[in-house]
């Protein structure tokens, strides 16, 4: 048996060759792995109703999937995570509905990059019956392919609209090149949107009533950063597990961006210049290193009088968390 659950006690049974355990509970590589001692199981107390992703490490520290657990995850970065459920992980009611009969339309765009190098891609998803001359909210969604295919945000919109719970919007799924460089508080990303994305979308596919930015992790960071600083352009922001541990130019010793010790520069900036022009949806998993920064960001928005919602999910920094958070985020922005 790979994993056994009794109440909130979850026991992981190490397979042959396992030297340590990592997962949402160690923030993967951000905290020390849990060692296997004498081949004995590892028991943890985890949130009731949680979806927990994990993997085993061999003696050389290389991650591998649990061979005795067939429960795969939505993880697009690594092939080895497997999942355990602490009781029952409850999905949103929109995901329990039948697939929408009336679906939106996907328009695929490709062009040579100017602000950033390389071929750029985006998917413009318009709601069923969309009239491009009618003023409509437009959301520019970071990590576009992941939100379109894995998160299925377009499907969320179709279901919500068909159920009479929301009005439609134009969703622009923008694919990054180097997401760390583009999303880590990089103001040139706004140049990219204004010079290359807006002109290809607005007019041909949409008449804009309001613009929003939408993203997860680093995508949530750049969305709130740009949305809060430009009231002339943006009035809505959705951020899932926003990477709010960040400071301009902050890097780790190996030169990678710093998302663990850089402080909370964006929250400090917003407390000085409250973004009261925004409607903001924030959410996070309760098993990730960004839980506390997101709680503090939500508390600051409340203190500052910024219109917002904040929700938490019993899971980690992954696409199960974000996919299940999408319905409430969409309903907050577009709900009837």
QUIFEN-V402868 format. One line per field, one symbol per residue. ss: DSSP state (H for helix, E for strand, L for the rest). Layout:
# QUIFEN-V402868
ss->???
This chain:
# QUIFEN-V402868
ss->LLEEEELLEEEELLLLLLLEEEEHHHLLLLLLLEELLLLLLEEEELLLLLEEEEEEELLLLLEELLLLLLLELLLLLLLLLEEEELLLLLLLHHHHLLLLLLLLEEEEEEEELLLLLLEEEEEEEELLLLLLLLEEEEEEELLHHHHHHHLLHHHHHHHHHHLLLELLLEEEEELLLLHHHHHLLLLHHHHHHHHHHHHHHELLLEEEEEEEEEEELHHHHHHHHHHHHLLLLLLEEEEELLLLLELLLLELLLLLELLLLLLEHHHHHHHHLLLLLLEEEEEEEEELLLHHHHHHHHHHHHHHLLEEEEEEEEEELLHHHHHHHHHHHHHHHHEL
